[in-house]
């Protein structure tokens, strides 16, 4: 091989090496690009919001969510209901209507009521026929977005009995329904030495607080454990009932009941025949012992002595009144019966009215248009009866006209609206107008505008039931000439002096 051929060969080899380096460089670059793109796509995938319902991704729920600037998540109540095992309706459970400002959701076991602008959710346990409404509060109220009612994720948790968790660092929302959680832990309790999780609906709610009410040997021994298997209440009680609104447990042994905390602390001694939650806000229980009834606070202190024949009203005959708590009426009054007569206490256990009245509430008999009436809710007044005559009591137990003198105090419903009437000496007046005349305003109005000032003249013309009404208020003396349309009250002069109907 001569020098020319050797030189040419060296050039070709160098050229091939350069080409190989370029190709390798391109390949390495492409690999880096592919890795970068894959990493970016993975990052996008991992940081894009995902909603997981019972462990499965759910794009439809994701589309429903509305994020506020403060990171509050709002969800349309009726739309999400079907995903969580509930049906939804307009109006209230006890007052079905097409009102768009209220709605309720219902499962096999429970009902939850929502109202526009309210942060209070009323709930009713359908599995307990003796239960009154209980309620849950939320930080943010129900709001309307494009004419649809939305609730915060906190409200969704409490109303639908779900776990709703938003992990912002992962941009993940995890929603677990109570039936799913119960099923998930059903096998685990076997490993802890128990037979099953309690099937009582109230007890199953304990799982939302990481607790389990469990049974041994076909419910012959009941205990409470946490989800890690640690014992909270020993399996030595005949029965245990979780009180979701309180967070404590009603326990029964040797036919006596008491209240224990989730830490095992005795709050109410196990010495009563029955205990029922009266009101979680007031922190009160109704207790029975030896056939007598009284009221305890959440620490077991006696607020009303256990010496009465009845505490609370049978509200089944006042279904149209939409009363949610049979124990506390007109916002503050606890009706108590001793013998044949009724009295009233307040939520602090103070006696407001001695055992004077034959009953509370009006039961319609002769007037075919009249409906039974126990309270006029917006004004927080109670109907009281003595010797077949009626009066109204305010939330302090004070009579709003001297003595029971009314023949009837009743309610009608027309066009979906409730109307209240007082009949005296064959003359009928609008009860709400009467209450306004003596200076009592609806609760929402009173809170916003305060009380009516005296020494003013008010001219009123109300088109629904009361017309041609002139009321002069002067130093609390009221002279009223009222003519009511619809033939309810014709040419009757009613004089009211110092709150007394004459």
BAZAKE-47324 format. One record per residue (C-alpha): residue number from 1; residue in three letters; x, y, z. Coordinates in nm, 3 decimals, decimal comma. Each point is the difference from the previous one (the first is absolute). Example, Ala and Ser with C-alpha at 12.3 -4.5 7.8 and 13.67 -1.06 7.14 Angstrom:
TIMI/nr/rest/px/py/pz
TIMI/1/ala/1,230/-0,450/0,780
TIMI/2/ser/0,137/0,344/-0,066
//
This chain:
TIMI/nr/rest/px/py/pz
TIMI/1/unk/0,000/0,000/0,000
TIMI/2/unk/0,149/0,335/-0,109
TIMI/3/unk/-0,019/0,323/0,197
TIMI/4/unk/-0,290/0,139/-0,210
TIMI/5/unk/-0,219/-0,305/0,064
TIMI/6/unk/0,088/0,001/0,372
TIMI/7/unk/-0,091/0,367/0,032
TIMI/8/unk/-0,333/-0,049/-0,177
TIMI/9/unk/-0,083/-0,294/0,227
TIMI/10/unk/0,075/0,204/0,313
TIMI/11/unk/-0,230/0,278/-0,119
TIMI/12/unk/-0,283/-0,247/-0,059
TIMI/13/unk/0,042/-0,151/0,347
TIMI/14/unk/-0,004/0,346/0,162
TIMI/15/unk/-0,309/0,089/-0,198
TIMI/16/unk/-0,177/-0,315/0,116
TIMI/17/unk/0,094/0,073/0,363
TIMI/18/unk/-0,138/0,355/-0,025
TIMI/19/unk/-0,321/-0,133/-0,154
TIMI/20/unk/-0,032/-0,260/0,274
TIMI/21/unk/0,049/0,265/0,270
TIMI/22/unk/-0,263/0,222/-0,160
TIMI/23/unk/-0,248/-0,288/-0,019
TIMI/24/unk/0,072/-0,096/0,360
TIMI/25/unk/-0,042/0,364/0,103
TIMI/26/unk/-0,332/0,022/-0,179
TIMI/27/unk/-0,116/-0,325/0,160
TIMI/28/unk/0,105/0,118/0,346
TIMI/29/unk/-0,173/0,334/-0,058
TIMI/30/unk/-0,317/-0,174/-0,113
TIMI/31/unk/0,010/-0,228/0,301
TIMI/32/unk/0,038/0,302/0,229
TIMI/33/unk/-0,288/0,177/-0,177
TIMI/34/unk/-0,219/-0,309/0,029
TIMI/35/unk/0,085/-0,036/0,367
TIMI/36/unk/-0,071/0,370/0,057
TIMI/37/unk/-0,331/-0,018/-0,184
TIMI/38/unk/-0,096/-0,316/0,187
TIMI/39/unk/0,093/0,164/0,329
TIMI/40/unk/-0,200/0,311/-0,087
TIMI/41/unk/-0,302/-0,206/-0,103
TIMI/42/unk/0,030/-0,199/0,321
TIMI/43/unk/0,023/0,325/0,196
TIMI/44/unk/-0,308/0,136/-0,174
TIMI/45/unk/-0,182/-0,323/0,065
TIMI/46/unk/0,100/-0,003/0,365
TIMI/47/unk/-0,083/0,368/0,061
TIMI/48/unk/-0,331/0,007/-0,189
TIMI/49/unk/-0,294/-0,017/0,240
TIMI/50/unk/-0,143/-0,346/0,040
TIMI/51/unk/-0,308/-0,094/0,200
TIMI/52/unk/-0,008/-0,349/0,148
TIMI/53/unk/-0,335/-0,140/0,116
TIMI/54/unk/0,037/-0,319/0,202
TIMI/55/unk/0,340/-0,057/-0,158
TIMI/56/unk/-0,108/0,057/-0,361
TIMI/57/unk/0,068/0,308/-0,211
TIMI/58/unk/-0,320/0,195/-0,069
TIMI/59/unk/0,017/0,270/-0,265
TIMI/60/unk/-0,370/0,086/0,027
TIMI/61/unk/0,028/0,107/0,363
TIMI/62/unk/0,313/0,195/-0,089
TIMI/63/unk/-0,201/0,204/-0,251
TIMI/64/unk/-0,250/0,093/0,273
TIMI/65/unk/0,251/0,162/0,235
TIMI/66/unk/0,034/0,375/0,045
TIMI/67/unk/0,313/0,134/0,172
TIMI/68/unk/-0,025/0,329/0,189
TIMI/69/unk/0,295/0,238/0,046
TIMI/70/unk/0,041/-0,116/0,361
TIMI/71/unk/0,024/-0,362/-0,124
TIMI/72/unk/-0,351/-0,086/0,119
TIMI/73/unk/-0,145/-0,265/-0,229
TIMI/74/unk/-0,368/0,031/-0,087
TIMI/75/unk/-0,208/-0,282/-0,146
TIMI/76/unk/-0,355/0,006/-0,146
TIMI/77/unk/-0,206/-0,186/0,260
TIMI/78/unk/-0,255/-0,171/-0,218
TIMI/79/unk/0,249/-0,094/-0,273
TIMI/80/unk/0,244/-0,174/0,231
TIMI/81/unk/-0,272/-0,183/0,195
TIMI/82/unk/-0,035/-0,284/-0,251
TIMI/83/unk/0,376/-0,072/0,008
TIMI/84/unk/-0,014/-0,037/0,379
TIMI/85/unk/-0,302/-0,231/0,018
TIMI/86/unk/-0,269/0,261/0,065
TIMI/87/unk/-0,303/0,133/-0,183
TIMI/88/unk/-0,073/0,374/0,002
TIMI/89/unk/-0,312/0,216/0,002
TIMI/90/unk/-0,102/0,366/0,015
TIMI/91/unk/-0,160/0,139/0,315
TIMI/92/unk/0,018/-0,158/0,347
TIMI/93/unk/-0,050/-0,362/0,099
TIMI/94/unk/-0,311/0,079/0,203
TIMI/95/unk/-0,118/0,271/-0,239
TIMI/96/unk/0,053/-0,114/-0,356
TIMI/97/unk/-0,013/0,284/-0,252
TIMI/98/unk/0,171/0,132/-0,309
TIMI/99/unk/0,179/0,274/0,193
TIMI/100/unk/0,345/0,040/-0,149
TIMI/101/unk/0,133/0,162/0,317
TIMI/102/unk/-0,021/-0,328/0,193
TIMI/103/unk/0,078/-0,361/-0,077
TIMI/104/unk/0,046/-0,327/0,180
TIMI/105/unk/0,182/-0,324/-0,069
TIMI/106/unk/-0,113/-0,341/0,115
TIMI/107/unk/0,156/-0,343/0,034
TIMI/108/unk/-0,152/-0,317/0,133
TIMI/109/unk/0,100/0,102/0,351
TIMI/110/unk/0,005/0,379/0,024
TIMI/111/unk/-0,120/0,337/-0,127
TIMI/112/unk/0,200/0,324/-0,012
TIMI/113/unk/-0,160/0,341/-0,063
TIMI/114/unk/0,179/0,300/-0,153
TIMI/115/unk/-0,115/0,363/-0,029
TIMI/116/unk/0,148/0,287/-0,199
TIMI/117/unk/0,218/0,227/0,216
TIMI/118/unk/-0,003/-0,238/0,298
TIMI/119/unk/0,296/-0,176/0,156
TIMI/120/unk/-0,229/-0,231/0,199
TIMI/121/unk/-0,089/-0,341/-0,144
TIMI/122/unk/-0,297/-0,181/0,156
TIMI/123/unk/0,030/-0,378/0,003
TIMI/124/unk/-0,252/-0,272/0,087
TIMI/125/unk/0,089/-0,364/0,070
TIMI/126/unk/-0,271/-0,203/-0,176
TIMI/127/unk/0,106/-0,320/0,177
TIMI/128/unk/-0,097/0,143/0,340
TIMI/129/unk/-0,371/0,074/0,021
TIMI/130/unk/0,049/0,185/0,330
TIMI/131/unk/0,273/0,230/-0,128
TIMI/132/unk/-0,044/0,373/-0,032
TIMI/133/unk/0,186/0,209/-0,254
TIMI/134/unk/0,361/0,061/0,075
TIMI/135/unk/0,221/0,247/-0,178
TIMI/136/unk/0,352/0,067/-0,115
TIMI/137/unk/0,165/0,339/-0,041
TIMI/138/unk/0,243/0,098/-0,273
TIMI/139/unk/0,234/0,296/-0,031
TIMI/140/unk/-0,130/0,102/-0,344
TIMI/141/unk/-0,374/0,028/-0,077
TIMI/142/unk/-0,187/-0,148/-0,292
TIMI/143/unk/0,026/0,229/-0,305
TIMI/144/unk/-0,163/0,026/-0,341
TIMI/145/unk/0,206/-0,012/-0,319
TIMI/146/unk/-0,196/0,054/-0,321
TIMI/147/unk/-0,321/-0,085/0,183
TIMI/148/unk/0,135/-0,327/0,143
TIMI/149/unk/0,061/-0,070/0,370
TIMI/150/unk/0,364/-0,071/0,086
TIMI/151/unk/0,147/-0,115/0,333
TIMI/152/unk/0,358/-0,003/0,124
TIMI/153/unk/0,200/-0,321/0,020
TIMI/154/unk/-0,039/0,019/0,378
TIMI/155/unk/-0,378/0,003/-0,040
TIMI/156/unk/0,016/-0,289/-0,246
TIMI/157/unk/0,198/-0,202/0,256
TIMI/158/unk/-0,250/0,062/0,278
TIMI/159/unk/-0,320/-0,034/-0,204
TIMI/160/unk/0,094/-0,307/-0,203
TIMI/161/unk/0,210/-0,182/0,264
TIMI/162/unk/0,312/-0,010/-0,214
TIMI/163/unk/0,370/0,070/0,037
TIMI/164/unk/0,098/0,286/-0,234
TIMI/165/unk/0,374/0,075/0,002
TIMI/166/unk/0,193/0,238/-0,228
TIMI/167/unk/0,377/-0,059/-0,012
TIMI/168/unk/0,122/0,320/-0,160
TIMI/169/unk/0,364/-0,107/-0,037
TIMI/170/unk/-0,109/-0,294/-0,215
TIMI/171/unk/-0,305/0,181/-0,144
TIMI/172/unk/-0,218/-0,295/0,092
TIMI/173/unk/-0,348/-0,014/0,150
TIMI/174/unk/-0,093/-0,323/0,175
TIMI/175/unk/-0,366/-0,070/0,076
TIMI/176/unk/-0,105/-0,311/0,190
TIMI/177/unk/-0,362/-0,086/0,077
TIMI/178/unk/-0,093/-0,158/0,331
TIMI/179/unk/-0,121/-0,331/-0,153
TIMI/180/unk/0,332/-0,030/-0,184
TIMI/181/unk/0,198/0,061/0,320
TIMI/182/unk/-0,211/-0,251/0,194
TIMI/183/unk/0,058/-0,262/-0,267
TIMI/184/unk/0,372/0,078/-0,010
TIMI/185/unk/0,041/-0,055/0,374
TIMI/186/unk/-0,234/-0,299/0,031
TIMI/187/unk/0,284/-0,244/-0,060
TIMI/188/unk/0,242/0,192/0,219
TIMI/189/unk/-0,213/-0,036/0,316
TIMI/190/unk/0,025/-0,378/-0,035
TIMI/191/unk/0,376/0,033/0,038
TIMI/192/unk/-0,061/0,200/0,318
TIMI/193/unk/-0,205/-0,288/0,146
TIMI/194/unk/-0,351/0,137/-0,053
TIMI/195/unk/-0,290/-0,149/-0,195
TIMI/196/unk/-0,123/0,306/-0,189
TIMI/197/unk/-0,059/0,374/-0,005
TIMI/198/unk/-0,330/0,105/0,157
TIMI/199/unk/-0,278/0,026/-0,257
TIMI/200/unk/-0,177/0,280/0,190
TIMI/201/unk/0,003/0,307/-0,222
TIMI/202/unk/0,102/0,243/0,277
TIMI/203/unk/0,283/-0,232/0,103
TIMI/204/unk/0,134/-0,022/-0,353
TIMI/205/unk/0,053/0,377/-0,001
TIMI/206/unk/0,280/-0,049/0,252
TIMI/207/unk/0,222/-0,112/-0,288
TIMI/208/unk/0,003/0,360/-0,125
TIMI/209/unk/0,190/0,083/0,321
TIMI/210/unk/0,236/-0,298/-0,040
TIMI/211/unk/-0,190/-0,212/0,252
TIMI/212/unk/-0,187/-0,329/-0,037
TIMI/213/unk/-0,284/-0,136/0,214
TIMI/214/unk/0,062/-0,373/-0,021
TIMI/215/unk/-0,171/-0,314/0,125
TIMI/216/unk/0,109/-0,337/0,131
TIMI/217/unk/-0,199/-0,322/0,005
TIMI/218/unk/-0,315/0,122/-0,175
TIMI/219/unk/-0,020/0,336/0,181
TIMI/220/unk/0,024/-0,157/0,348
TIMI/221/unk/0,304/0,219/0,063
TIMI/222/unk/0,042/0,346/-0,153
TIMI/223/unk/0,311/0,215/-0,003
TIMI/224/unk/0,147/0,309/-0,162
TIMI/225/unk/0,342/-0,004/-0,164
TIMI/226/unk/0,191/0,239/-0,222
TIMI/227/unk/0,085/-0,094/-0,358
TIMI/228/unk/0,340/-0,127/0,114
TIMI/229/unk/-0,165/-0,249/0,233
TIMI/230/unk/0,071/0,179/0,329
TIMI/231/unk/-0,280/-0,041/0,256
TIMI/232/unk/-0,196/0,314/0,091
TIMI/233/unk/-0,287/-0,162/0,193
TIMI/234/unk/0,037/-0,355/0,128
TIMI/235/unk/-0,240/-0,273/-0,120
TIMI/236/unk/-0,188/-0,013/0,329
TIMI/237/unk/-0,322/0,185/-0,083
TIMI/238/unk/-0,335/-0,142/-0,110
TIMI/239/unk/-0,031/0,269/-0,265
TIMI/240/unk/0,183/0,309/-0,123
TIMI/241/unk/-0,151/0,279/-0,209
TIMI/242/unk/0,212/0,271/-0,155
TIMI/243/unk/-0,136/0,356/0,026
TIMI/244/unk/0,140/0,167/-0,316
TIMI/245/unk/-0,095/0,357/0,090
TIMI/246/unk/0,162/-0,032/0,342
TIMI/247/unk/0,288/-0,236/-0,071
TIMI/248/unk/-0,073/-0,208/0,312
TIMI/249/unk/-0,151/-0,344/0,054
TIMI/250/unk/-0,324/-0,108/0,167
TIMI/251/unk/0,076/-0,328/0,178
TIMI/252/unk/-0,234/-0,249/0,160
TIMI/253/unk/0,072/-0,263/0,260
TIMI/254/unk/-0,230/-0,183/0,243
TIMI/255/unk/-0,296/0,190/-0,152
TIMI/256/unk/0,147/0,338/0,098
TIMI/257/unk/0,152/0,261/-0,233
TIMI/258/unk/0,260/0,274/0,022
TIMI/259/unk/0,233/0,206/-0,220
TIMI/260/unk/0,371/-0,065/-0,057
TIMI/261/unk/0,243/0,212/-0,199
TIMI/262/unk/0,226/-0,131/-0,277
TIMI/263/unk/0,277/0,005/0,262
TIMI/264/unk/-0,195/-0,233/0,226
TIMI/265/unk/-0,090/0,277/0,246
TIMI/266/unk/-0,339/-0,034/0,170
TIMI/267/unk/-0,198/0,315/-0,074
TIMI/268/unk/-0,341/-0,120/0,118
TIMI/269/unk/-0,016/-0,278/0,257
TIMI/270/unk/-0,142/-0,335/-0,113
TIMI/271/unk/-0,308/0,027/0,221
TIMI/272/unk/-0,290/0,109/-0,222
TIMI/273/unk/-0,271/-0,202/-0,173
TIMI/274/unk/0,031/0,204/-0,321
TIMI/275/unk/0,188/0,300/-0,133
TIMI/276/unk/-0,084/0,189/-0,318
TIMI/277/unk/0,177/0,294/-0,156
TIMI/278/unk/-0,216/0,311/0,036
TIMI/279/unk/0,214/0,256/-0,180
TIMI/280/unk/0,370/0,001/-0,080
TIMI/281/unk/0,026/0,382/-0,005
TIMI/282/unk/-0,155/0,030/0,345
TIMI/283/unk/0,204/-0,300/0,118
TIMI/284/unk/-0,298/-0,180/0,154
TIMI/285/unk/-0,135/-0,353/0,040
TIMI/286/unk/-0,345/-0,120/0,106
TIMI/287/unk/0,042/-0,267/0,267
TIMI/288/unk/-0,248/-0,251/0,141
TIMI/289/unk/0,024/-0,175/0,334
TIMI/290/unk/-0,272/-0,207/0,168
TIMI/291/unk/-0,263/0,133/-0,238
TIMI/292/unk/0,080/0,367/0,062
TIMI/293/unk/0,172/0,244/-0,234
TIMI/294/unk/0,243/0,288/0,028
TIMI/295/unk/0,285/0,173/-0,181
TIMI/296/unk/0,377/-0,041/0,032
TIMI/297/unk/0,285/0,193/-0,153
TIMI/298/unk/0,285/-0,170/-0,187
TIMI/299/unk/0,196/-0,040/0,325
TIMI/300/unk/-0,287/-0,177/0,174
TIMI/301/unk/-0,105/0,299/0,212
TIMI/302/unk/-0,373/0,020/0,067
TIMI/303/unk/-0,163/0,301/-0,168
TIMI/304/unk/-0,363/-0,103/0,056
TIMI/305/unk/-0,068/-0,244/0,283
TIMI/306/unk/-0,099/-0,351/-0,101
TIMI/307/unk/-0,344/0,021/0,157
TIMI/308/unk/-0,228/0,076/-0,295
TIMI/309/unk/-0,243/-0,217/-0,196
TIMI/310/unk/0,106/0,128/-0,340
TIMI/311/unk/0,260/0,223/-0,164
TIMI/312/unk/-0,062/0,117/-0,355
TIMI/313/unk/-0,310/-0,003/-0,218
TIMI/314/unk/-0,156/-0,259/-0,224
TIMI/315/unk/0,038/0,197/-0,324
TIMI/316/unk/-0,152/-0,269/-0,224
TIMI/317/unk/-0,331/0,187/-0,005
TIMI/318/unk/0,176/0,320/-0,111
TIMI/319/unk/0,163/-0,131/-0,318
TIMI/320/unk/-0,087/0,311/-0,202
TIMI/321/unk/0,183/0,219/0,253
TIMI/322/unk/0,339/-0,122/-0,125
TIMI/323/unk/0,132/-0,035/0,357
TIMI/324/unk/0,344/-0,158/0,009
TIMI/325/unk/0,049/-0,048/0,374
TIMI/326/unk/-0,276/-0,124/0,230
TIMI/327/unk/0,196/0,095/0,312
TIMI/328/unk/0,078/0,366/-0,063
TIMI/329/unk/-0,279/0,219/-0,138
TIMI/330/unk/0,003/0,367/-0,102
TIMI/331/unk/0,378/-0,004/0,020
TIMI/332/unk/0,024/-0,025/0,378
TIMI/333/unk/-0,297/-0,172/0,164
TIMI/334/unk/0,017/-0,353/0,141
TIMI/335/unk/-0,355/-0,132/0,061
TIMI/336/unk/-0,030/-0,215/0,312
TIMI/337/unk/-0,305/-0,183/0,136
TIMI/338/unk/-0,064/-0,087/0,362
TIMI/339/unk/-0,327/-0,180/0,059
TIMI/340/unk/-0,256/0,149/-0,238
TIMI/341/unk/0,151/0,347/-0,027
TIMI/342/unk/0,283/0,145/-0,209
TIMI/343/unk/0,268/0,252/0,085
TIMI/344/unk/0,302/0,146/-0,178
TIMI/345/unk/0,373/0,013/0,068
TIMI/346/unk/0,273/0,173/-0,197
TIMI/347/unk/0,316/-0,162/-0,138
TIMI/348/unk/0,189/0,092/0,318
TIMI/349/unk/-0,242/-0,197/0,212
TIMI/350/unk/-0,182/0,303/0,142
TIMI/351/unk/-0,374/-0,038/0,055
TIMI/352/unk/-0,175/0,268/-0,205
TIMI/353/unk/-0,362/-0,110/0,040
TIMI/354/unk/-0,140/-0,208/0,283
TIMI/355/unk/-0,218/-0,303/-0,071
TIMI/356/unk/-0,301/0,202/-0,110
TIMI/357/unk/-0,113/-0,100/-0,348
TIMI/358/unk/-0,212/-0,294/-0,106
TIMI/359/unk/0,201/-0,039/-0,316
TIMI/360/unk/0,205/0,174/-0,263
TIMI/361/unk/-0,124/0,037/-0,355
TIMI/362/unk/-0,336/0,030/-0,172
TIMI/363/unk/-0,163/-0,304/-0,159
TIMI/364/unk/-0,257/0,093/-0,263
TIMI/365/unk/-0,348/-0,147/0,044
TIMI/366/unk/-0,289/0,203/-0,140
TIMI/367/unk/0,171/0,227/-0,254
TIMI/368/unk/0,057/-0,216/-0,308
TIMI/369/unk/0,256/0,244/-0,144
TIMI/370/unk/0,205/0,023/0,320
TIMI/371/unk/0,319/-0,198/0,055
TIMI/372/unk/0,151/-0,097/0,333
TIMI/373/unk/0,241/0,258/0,139
TIMI/374/unk/0,267/-0,026/0,268
TIMI/375/unk/0,244/0,283/-0,081
TIMI/376/unk/0,020/0,300/-0,230
TIMI/377/unk/0,365/-0,060/-0,085
TIMI/378/unk/0,112/0,332/-0,151
TIMI/379/unk/-0,117/0,182/0,313
TIMI/380/unk/0,105/-0,272/0,247
TIMI/381/unk/-0,334/-0,015/0,180
TIMI/382/unk/-0,177/-0,303/0,145
TIMI/383/unk/-0,374/-0,074/0,015
TIMI/384/unk/-0,119/-0,085/0,354
TIMI/385/unk/-0,338/-0,133/0,112
TIMI/386/unk/-0,191/0,021/0,330
TIMI/387/unk/-0,367/-0,076/0,054
TIMI/388/unk/-0,048/-0,031/-0,378
TIMI/389/unk/0,122/0,356/-0,056
TIMI/390/unk/0,325/0,097/-0,164
TIMI/391/unk/0,279/0,253/0,027
TIMI/392/unk/0,346/0,059/-0,146
TIMI/393/unk/0,325/-0,017/0,196
TIMI/394/unk/0,328/0,156/-0,108
TIMI/395/unk/0,339/-0,172/0,031
TIMI/396/unk/0,022/0,120/0,362
TIMI/397/unk/-0,333/-0,161/0,088
TIMI/398/unk/-0,184/0,333/0,026
TIMI/399/unk/-0,363/0,015/-0,112
TIMI/400/unk/-0,051/0,237/-0,293
TIMI/401/unk/-0,355/0,077/0,105
TIMI/402/unk/-0,141/-0,032/0,349
TIMI/403/unk/-0,103/-0,354/0,067
TIMI/404/unk/-0,133/-0,259/-0,243
TIMI/405/unk/-0,294/0,180/-0,159
TIMI/406/unk/0,018/-0,103/-0,367
TIMI/407/unk/-0,246/-0,257/-0,129
TIMI/408/unk/0,238/-0,120/-0,272
TIMI/409/unk/0,359/0,066/-0,107
TIMI/410/unk/0,061/-0,192/-0,319
TIMI/411/unk/0,180/-0,019/-0,332
TIMI/412/unk/-0,101/-0,028/-0,365
TIMI/413/unk/0,212/-0,064/-0,306
TIMI/414/unk/-0,084/0,174/-0,326
TIMI/415/unk/0,218/0,015/-0,310
TIMI/416/unk/0,279/-0,166/0,195
TIMI/417/unk/-0,004/0,282/0,260
TIMI/418/unk/-0,087/-0,041/0,366
TIMI/419/unk/-0,247/0,241/0,160
TIMI/420/unk/-0,083/0,022/0,371
TIMI/421/unk/-0,326/0,120/0,160
TIMI/422/unk/-0,145/0,081/0,342
TIMI/423/unk/-0,373/-0,028/0,062
TIMI/424/unk/-0,156/0,190/0,293
TIMI/425/unk/-0,376/0,037/0,054
TIMI/426/unk/-0,077/-0,118/-0,355
TIMI/427/unk/0,239/0,257/-0,150
TIMI/428/unk/0,323/-0,106/-0,174
TIMI/429/unk/0,321/0,198/-0,037
TIMI/430/unk/0,330/-0,072/-0,171
TIMI/431/unk/0,237/-0,128/0,271
TIMI/432/unk/0,315/0,131/-0,167
TIMI/433/unk/-0,150/0,345/-0,034
TIMI/434/unk/-0,099/-0,009/0,366
TIMI/435/unk/0,355/-0,096/0,099
TIMI/436/unk/0,141/0,285/-0,207
TIMI/437/unk/-0,248/0,240/0,158
TIMI/438/unk/0,128/-0,080/0,349
TIMI/439/unk/0,362/0,047/-0,110
TIMI/440/unk/0,106/-0,356/-0,076
TIMI/441/unk/0,185/-0,041/-0,327
TIMI/442/unk/0,105/-0,312/-0,190
TIMI/443/unk/0,336/-0,121/0,123
TIMI/444/unk/0,191/0,080/-0,318
TIMI/445/unk/-0,151/0,350/-0,011
TIMI/446/unk/0,068/0,065/0,368
TIMI/447/unk/0,364/-0,098/-0,038
TIMI/448/unk/0,050/0,238/-0,289
TIMI/449/unk/-0,201/0,305/0,092
TIMI/450/unk/-0,054/-0,014/0,376
TIMI/451/unk/-0,320/0,072/0,190
TIMI/452/unk/-0,282/0,231/-0,105
TIMI/453/unk/0,020/0,342/0,160
TIMI/454/unk/-0,299/0,126/0,198
TIMI/455/unk/-0,191/0,322/-0,065
TIMI/456/unk/-0,027/-0,062/-0,374
TIMI/457/unk/-0,297/-0,042/-0,229
TIMI/458/unk/-0,004/-0,302/-0,233
TIMI/459/unk/-0,241/-0,026/-0,292
TIMI/460/unk/-0,024/-0,354/-0,136
TIMI/461/unk/-0,175/-0,139/-0,306
TIMI/462/unk/0,071/-0,371/-0,050
TIMI/463/unk/-0,148/-0,159/-0,311
TIMI/464/unk/0,003/-0,368/0,093
TIMI/465/unk/-0,221/-0,022/0,307
TIMI/466/unk/-0,024/0,334/0,176
TIMI/467/unk/-0,114/0,325/-0,161
TIMI/468/unk/-0,115/0,344/0,111
TIMI/469/unk/0,195/-0,019/0,325
TIMI/470/unk/0,091/0,314/0,192
TIMI/471/unk/0,212/-0,049/0,310
TIMI/472/unk/0,103/0,278/0,237
TIMI/473/unk/0,274/-0,081/0,246
TIMI/474/unk/0,042/0,237/0,290
TIMI/475/unk/0,180/-0,093/0,318
TIMI/476/unk/-0,075/-0,370/-0,063
TIMI/477/unk/-0,379/0,057/-0,011
TIMI/478/unk/-0,137/-0,140/-0,325
TIMI/479/unk/-0,346/0,066/-0,141
TIMI/480/unk/-0,069/-0,209/-0,308
TIMI/481/unk/-0,288/-0,005/-0,244
TIMI/482/unk/0,055/-0,298/-0,227
TIMI/483/unk/-0,195/-0,122/-0,302
TIMI/484/unk/0,120/-0,332/-0,146
TIMI/485/unk/-0,076/-0,106/-0,356
TIMI/486/unk/-0,133/-0,338/-0,109
TIMI/487/unk/-0,287/0,025/0,248
TIMI/488/unk/0,231/-0,099/0,284
TIMI/489/unk/-0,080/0,300/0,218
TIMI/490/unk/-0,262/0,266/-0,068
TIMI/491/unk/-0,045/0,333/0,178
TIMI/492/unk/0,152/-0,106/0,329
TIMI/493/unk/0,159/0,249/0,237
TIMI/494/unk/0,281/-0,149/0,210
TIMI/495/unk/0,159/0,216/0,269
TIMI/496/unk/0,344/-0,096/0,126
TIMI/497/unk/0,127/0,185/0,307
TIMI/498/unk/0,340/-0,085/0,142
TIMI/499/unk/0,005/-0,327/-0,189
TIMI/500/unk/-0,348/-0,106/0,115
TIMI/501/unk/-0,273/-0,104/-0,241
TIMI/502/unk/-0,339/0,124/0,111
//
